[in-house]
Amino acid sequence: MNVELLRIYLNDHLAGSTVGLELARRAKAENAGNSVGEYLDTLVGELREDRSVLLNVLSALGLRRDPVKEGVAWVGEMLARLKLNGRLTSYSPLSRVVELEGLCLGTEGRLSLWRTLRRLSRKDERLARFDFAALITRAEHQRRALERLRQTATEEAFSGPDEGSVLPLTPSPSGRGPG
C-alpha cells in the first residue's frame, strides 16, 4: 500500500468533511422549521460520526492529519457563503438548491471513500474493525434523501412566486428523513 498517497487521500476527505459539516450546519440553521432543516438536523449528527470514523481510520493507520488542508477547507467554505444568490442580504430558494447540491456531491465523495476503505480493509487488518458496509448503506440513504430534497427545492426555487414555498417533510421507511 502506498502510505503517502493514502495519507493525502484521507486528508483530502477530512478537509471535505470540514466543508460538508459546516455547509450542513449552515443550511440547517437557514432552513429551521421546514423539511430540509429537519433532515439536516439528523444529517449533521451523522456527518459528525463519519468525521470521527475518518479520524479513527487515520489514527489506526498511524497517519497524521494535515491541519493546513483542514484550515484551507474551512476558510473556503466560509468564502463560499459570499456567492450571489439573487438576493443581497437574505437567504434565497436558490441558496437552498446550491447547498443541497453541495451536500449531494459530498455524499458521493463519502460513499466513494467508504467503498475504497472497505476494499483496503481486506488487505490491511488495521481497518478490519471498521464497519464500512454500514457506512456505505448510510451514505446511500443520505444520497437518496438529499436528492429528493434537492428536487423539491429546485421545483420550489424555479416555480412562480405564488406556487408554494414550504417544503413538505416526507418520512422515509427508516424514519431518517425524506424517504
Secondary structure, DSSP 8 states (H G I E B T S, - for coil): --HHHHHHHHHHHHHHHHHHHHHHHHHHHHTTTSHHHHHHHHHHHHHHHHHHHHHHHHHHTT----HHHHHHHHHHHHHHTTS--SSSSS--HHHHHHHHHHHHHHHHHHHHHHHHHHHHHTT-GGGTTS-HHHHHHHHHHHHHHHHHHHHHHHHHHHS-TTS-------B-TTSSSB-
